[in-house]
Amino acid sequence: MKKKNSVPRWLQIVSTIVANTAIVLSIVYIVFYILDRFNPMLHFLGEQVFVSRYLDVIIAALALILGILFLICTWKIFYGKKGKKVKRQPRPQYDEEYPEE
């Protein structure tokens, strides 16, 4: 079975869209959380339940981190240059290096 070296273009586009969407939505949620802390009358996020509020912020922060990592990894996979393998130097032979007298 022959292995394909190229990835379909639609997969590249979908992965980039998913990563960017995760980044944008998590930033928007974190900004709304900060604005809601300064002015609770705006009431962006609804109820002031302690556990769900901090859990939502933790999930948004994790989504931001994972979105950035996913974007970096997909960029390296899809658009990164294939590095040349470094040619290894052969090990020196001890007989040639230290001749007997």
Disulfide bonds with the S-S distance in Angstrom:
none
